[in-house]
Amino acid sequence: MTLTDQTTDPSTDRWRDAARPQTSAEWLERAAEVSDILAADAVERDRAGLAPHREVALLKASGLVTLLGPVEHGGGGQTWATAYKVIRAVARGDGSIGQLLGYHYLWAWAARLVATEDQIAAVEELYTSQSLLFGGAVNPRDSDLSIRSEGDTLVFSGRKSFSTGGVVSDLTVLEGVLEGTDTHIFAIVPTDQPGIVFGNDWDSLGQRLTESGSVEIQDVRVDWASAAGFVDRVFQPLTYNTLNVPTIQLVFANFYLGIAQGALTTAAAYTRSTTRPWPYGGDDKARAADEWYLLEGYGSLQSKLWADEALIDAVGEEISAVLHAPREELTERRRGEIAVRIAAAKARISDDGLETATKVYELTGARATANSVGLDIFWRNLRTHSLHDPAPYKRREVGQYVLLNEIPEPTWYT
């Protein structure tokens, strides 16, 4: 059964009477089920280009949106180490939906990154108990949203050219600068309100179902009490506040890896079933799967992805440990060391993933270029998002650490 055949009502889906996953392994099994459903018609849905309401319903029905949420509110209570692997598994079936889920996890964690303890408790109970999906209007390459203070109220206004998942989200993270100051303020607001207007203008080569188009923020009002991390209107800074970028950079690496794994798995299945052996090489084979150059090609690509997976998993454990540790314990040095290793992982999977998504055509043959096969979805998805920020800058950060023992300064991209 494909996702197109699924009902839009999560209460009638396949997990209605199933036990909720308890362990990391069980959650990964659930993610694999979701991935299989998504993979069955990923190409057709990508071409249709509809807002992914059914896909989001699937994420909610499976429980994946509450993976990191507190158990006492119905969440999975899992760690980021598991969340990264769940993102990867979902992306194997559909890169767009893997990205949506990864961004949701980051924005759902935003309260823990910058908010007060009371704010954290309120946000986590809200989104977990109701299985709400997050989007974010926080694109740093655009001008900041403007915030004016009116008594006990903050008023956000402005435009962002990218707002991934916004159209299908329940909650939106806003970030802007208070007028007359250089003070940045985060706030979480309901998406469904007149002051949040989506441009519905996402028209990209890949990641087509992420709904990453523009958004206008028109006088969205927030209580000062909801300004994340502010006490008596003064922000309480911690090094932990700056983990948002390393955290999401590793989200990127994981759904890149998932997309690449999906490309290799799909291509291998095609080669076994459809690719024809080459009859003019002097070493004729009865089936393509015995061709030496295909065996070498698949072996080379798989070896690279296994190496990437090992690095990504290792650094995933490292950042997960600090994300779940007391916030006051994180030092600038430790934060920088983790950011460097994440930069290395992201640079490697960007290169190896793009090679995989391209090389699979050489391993499947000319007939695999047919639109009905749909192998192009993997390259389009990887090519699109891997341009998020320049990979050479990631490699430079690693080089500065190796040669100069310098850690990167926290920025919106490091």
C-alpha positions in Angstrom: 0.0 0.0 0.0 1.3 3.4 -0.9 0.9 6.7 1.0 -1.5 7.8 -1.6 -3.8 5.0 -0.5 -3.6 6.0 3.2 -6.4 7.9 4.8 -5.6 11.4 6.0 -7.1 10.5 9.4 -4.2 9.3 11.6 -6.7 7.6 14.0 -7.4 4.9 11.4 -3.9 4.1 10.3 -1.9 0.9 10.8 -0.6 1.8 14.2 -4.0 2.4 15.8 -3.9 -0.7 18.0 -0.1 -1.2 18.0 2.0 -0.8 21.1 4.0 2.4 21.3 7.7 1.8 20.8 9.7 1.9 24.0 13.3 1.4 23.1 15.6 3.0 20.6 15.6 -0.2 18.5 11.8 -0.2 18.5 11.6 3.4 17.4 14.0 2.7 14.5 11.8 -0.2 13.5 8.8 2.2 13.4 10.9 4.7 11.4 11.7 1.9 8.9 8.0 1.2 8.5 7.3 4.8 7.8 10.2 4.9 5.3 8.9 1.9 3.4 5.4 3.5 3.1 7.0 6.8 1.8 9.3 5.0 -0.6 6.5 3.2 -2.4 5.3 6.3 -4.2 7.9 8.9 -3.4 8.5 9.7 -7.1 4.8 10.1 -7.8 4.3 12.4 -4.9 7.4 14.4 -5.7 6.0 15.0 -9.2 2.5 16.0 -8.0 4.1 18.6 -5.7 1.2 18.8 -3.3 1.7 20.1 0.2 2.6 17.0 2.4 -0.4 17.0 4.7 -0.7 13.2 4.3 3.0 12.7 5.0 2.8 14.8 8.1 -0.3 12.8 9.2 1.8 9.7 8.8 4.6 11.1 11.0 2.1 12.0 13.7 0.2 8.7 13.5 3.5 6.8 13.8 4.5 8.8 16.9 7.7 10.0 15.3 7.0 13.7 15.9 7.0 13.1 19.7 10.2 11.0 19.7 12.1 13.5 21.8 9.1 14.6 23.9 8.7 13.8 27.6 7.3 10.4 28.4 4.9 11.9 30.9 3.2 13.8 28.1 3.0 10.8 25.7 6.4 11.3 24.1 9.1 8.8 23.3 11.7 10.2 25.7 14.5 9.3 23.3 17.9 10.9 22.8 19.2 12.8 19.9 21.4 9.9 19.0 18.2 8.0 18.2 16.5 11.0 16.6 19.4 11.4 14.1 19.0 7.7 13.0 15.2 8.1 12.7 15.7 11.1 10.4 18.1 9.1 8.3 15.7 6.1 8.1 12.8 8.3 7.0 15.0 10.1 4.4 15.8 6.7 2.8 12.2 6.6 1.8 11.7 10.3 1.1 14.3 12.9 1.5 11.8 15.7 1.7 10.0 14.2 4.6 13.3 13.3 6.3 14.2 17.0 6.2 10.8 18.0 7.6 11.1 15.7 10.5 14.7 16.8 11.2 13.8 20.5 11.2 10.8 19.6 13.5 13.1 18.0 16.0 15.4 21.0 16.0 12.6 23.5 16.5 11.0 21.3 19.1 14.3 21.4 20.9 14.6 25.2 20.5 13.0 25.8 23.9 15.6 23.7 25.6 18.4 25.6 23.8 17.4 29.1 24.9 14.3 29.1 27.1 13.8 29.2 30.8 12.9 26.0 32.7 9.2 27.0 33.0 9.0 27.9 29.2 10.6 24.5 28.3 8.1 22.6 30.4 5.2 24.5 28.8 6.4 24.1 25.2 7.2 20.4 25.6 3.9 19.6 27.2 2.0 21.5 24.4 3.6 19.9 21.4 4.0 16.4 22.8 0.5 16.0 24.2 -1.0 17.2 20.9 1.5 15.7 18.5 2.1 19.2 16.9 4.6 19.8 14.1 7.1 22.7 14.2 8.2 25.0 11.4 10.6 27.9 11.6 10.8 31.4 10.1 14.5 31.8 10.9 16.5 32.3 7.7 19.7 34.2 8.7 20.6 35.3 5.1 17.5 37.5 5.1 17.0 40.6 7.1 15.9 40.0 10.6 12.3 40.3 11.6 11.6 43.6 13.3 10.2 43.4 16.8 8.6 46.3 18.6 7.6 46.4 22.2 4.2 47.5 23.1 3.8 47.3 26.9 3.7 43.6 27.8 3.5 42.6 24.1 6.1 42.0 21.4 5.1 42.5 17.8 7.0 40.7 15.1 7.0 41.9 11.4 9.0 41.1 8.3 9.6 38.6 5.6 11.6 35.4 5.3 12.4 33.8 1.9 12.5 30.3 3.4 10.3 28.8 6.0 10.7 25.0 5.8 7.6 23.1 6.7 5.7 26.2 7.6 2.6 25.5 5.4 2.0 22.1 7.1 3.2 23.1 10.6 1.1 23.7 13.8 3.7 25.9 15.5 6.2 28.4 14.1 9.5 29.6 15.6 10.0 33.3 15.1 13.3 35.1 15.5 13.9 38.8 15.2 15.7 41.9 16.6 14.1 44.3 19.1 13.9 47.8 17.6 16.6 50.2 18.7 18.8 47.3 20.1 20.9 44.4 18.9 18.8 42.0 21.1 17.6 38.8 19.3 14.4 37.2 20.5 13.0 33.8 19.8 9.3 33.0 20.3 7.0 30.1 19.5 3.6 30.9 18.1 0.6 29.1 16.5 1.0 28.9 12.7 -2.7 29.2 11.9 -3.2 33.0 12.4 -3.8 35.9 10.1 -0.4 37.4 10.6 1.5 34.5 9.2 1.0 34.4 5.4 2.9 31.9 3.3 3.9 32.7 -0.3 3.4 29.2 -1.6 6.3 29.8 -3.9 8.6 26.8 -3.3 9.6 25.7 -6.7 13.0 24.0 -6.5 14.9 21.3 -8.3 14.7 18.9 -5.3 13.3 18.5 -1.8 10.0 19.6 -3.4 7.8 18.5 -0.6 9.5 20.4 2.2 7.3 23.5 1.6 10.4 25.7 2.1 8.8 28.8 0.4 8.6 32.3 1.7 6.5 33.7 4.6 5.3 37.2 5.6 5.1 38.0 9.3 2.5 40.7 9.7 2.2 42.1 13.2 2.3 38.8 15.0 1.8 39.5 18.7 3.6 37.6 21.5 3.6 38.2 25.3 6.9 39.3 26.6 6.6 36.4 29.0 7.0 34.1 26.0 10.3 35.6 24.8 12.5 32.5 25.1 15.2 32.7 27.8 14.3 36.2 29.1 13.9 36.9 32.7 12.6 40.4 33.5 13.2 41.2 29.9 16.9 40.3 30.1 18.3 37.3 28.3 20.3 34.7 30.3 23.1 33.5 28.0 24.8 30.1 28.0 27.2 28.4 25.6 24.5 25.8 25.3 22.3 28.4 23.5 24.7 28.1 20.5 24.1 24.4 19.9 21.3 25.1 17.5 23.6 25.3 14.5 25.8 22.1 15.1 22.6 20.3 16.0 20.9 21.1 12.7 24.1 20.7 10.7 24.1 17.1 11.8 20.4 16.8 10.9 21.5 17.7 7.4 24.3 15.1 7.4 21.8 12.4 8.4 19.2 13.1 5.8 21.9 13.4 3.2 23.1 9.9 4.2 19.6 8.6 4.2 19.0 9.9 0.6 22.3 8.4 -0.5 21.4 5.1 1.1 18.1 5.2 -0.7 19.7 5.8 -4.0 22.1 2.9 -3.6 19.4 0.5 -2.4 17.0 1.5 -5.3 19.8 1.2 -7.9 20.9 -2.2 -6.6 17.4 -3.5 -6.8 17.1 -2.2 -10.4 20.4 -3.8 -11.3 19.4 -7.2 -10.0 16.1 -7.1 -11.7 16.5 -5.1 -14.9 20.1 -4.2 -15.9 21.5 -6.3 -18.7 25.0 -7.6 -18.8 27.4 -6.2 -21.4 28.0 -8.7 -24.2 31.1 -7.2 -25.8 33.7 -7.3 -23.1 35.3 -10.6 -23.7 34.2 -11.8 -20.3 30.5 -12.2 -20.9 28.2 -12.8 -18.0 24.7 -14.3 -17.9 23.4 -11.6 -15.6 24.4 -8.0 -14.8 24.9 -8.8 -11.1 28.0 -10.8 -12.0 29.6 -8.0 -14.0 33.0 -7.2 -12.4 32.7 -3.5 -13.0 29.3 -3.4 -11.4 30.5 -5.3 -8.4 33.4 -2.9 -8.0 31.2 0.1 -8.5 28.7 -0.9 -5.8 31.4 -2.0 -3.5 33.2 1.4 -3.8 30.0 3.4 -3.1 28.9 1.2 -0.2 32.3 1.4 1.4 32.2 5.2 1.4 28.7 5.3 2.8 29.6 2.9 5.6 32.5 5.1 6.5 30.3 8.2 6.4 27.8 6.4 8.6 30.4 5.5 11.2 31.6 9.1 11.5 28.1 10.5 11.5 27.0 8.0 14.2 30.1 8.8 16.3 29.6 12.5 16.3 25.9 12.0 16.8 26.7 10.3 20.1 29.0 13.1 21.1 26.5 15.9 20.5 23.6 13.9 21.9 25.6 13.6 25.2 25.9 17.3 25.6 22.4 18.1 24.4 21.0 15.9 27.2 23.5 17.0 29.8 22.9 19.9 32.2 23.1 23.1 30.1 25.5 24.8 32.4 28.2 22.2 31.8 29.0 22.9 28.2 32.2 24.8 27.5 33.1 26.8 24.4 35.9 24.5 23.7 33.8 21.3 23.8 31.1 23.0 21.7 33.8 24.0 19.1 35.3 20.5 18.9 31.9 18.9 18.2 31.1 21.6 15.6 34.4 20.7 13.8 33.6 17.0 13.7 30.1 17.7 12.4 31.6 20.0 9.7 33.8 17.1 8.6 30.9 14.6 8.6 28.7 17.0 6.6 31.4 17.7 4.0 32.1 14.0 3.5 28.5 12.9 3.1 27.9 15.8 0.7 30.6 14.6 -1.6 30.0 10.9 -1.2 26.2 11.3 -1.4 26.4 13.3 -4.6 28.8 10.8 -6.1 26.5 7.9 -5.2 23.4 9.6 -6.6 25.3 10.2 -9.9 27.3 7.0 -10.2 24.2 4.8 -9.8 23.3 5.7 -13.4 26.5 4.1 -14.6 25.7 1.0 -12.6 22.1 0.6 -13.7 22.4 1.4 -17.4 20.9 3.7 -20.0 17.3 2.4 -19.5 17.5 3.5 -15.9 17.3 7.1 -17.1 13.6 6.6 -17.9 11.4 8.9 -15.9 9.3 5.9 -14.8 12.4 4.7 -12.9 12.8 8.0 -11.0 16.4 7.6 -10.0 16.8 11.4 -10.5 14.9 12.1 -7.3 18.0 11.2 -5.1 20.4 13.5 -7.0 17.9 16.3 -7.2 17.2 16.2 -3.4 20.9 16.0 -2.4 22.0 18.6 -4.9 19.4 21.0 -3.7 20.0 20.9 0.0 23.7 20.4 0.0 23.9 24.0 -1.3 22.5 25.2 2.0 25.9 26.5 2.9 29.3 26.2 1.1 31.1 22.9 1.8 34.5 24.5 1.4 33.9 26.6 4.5 33.2 23.3 6.4 36.5 21.9 5.2 38.3 25.1 6.2 36.9 24.8 9.7 38.4 21.3 10.0 41.7 22.6 8.6 41.9 25.4 11.1 41.4 23.0 13.9 44.0 20.5 12.6 46.7 23.1 11.7 46.0 25.9 14.2 44.1 24.2 17.0 41.4 26.8 16.5 37.7 26.1 17.0 35.1 28.0 15.0 33.3 31.0 16.4 29.6 30.3 16.8 27.6 31.8 13.9 24.3 31.1 12.2 26.2 28.6 10.0 28.8 27.1 12.4 
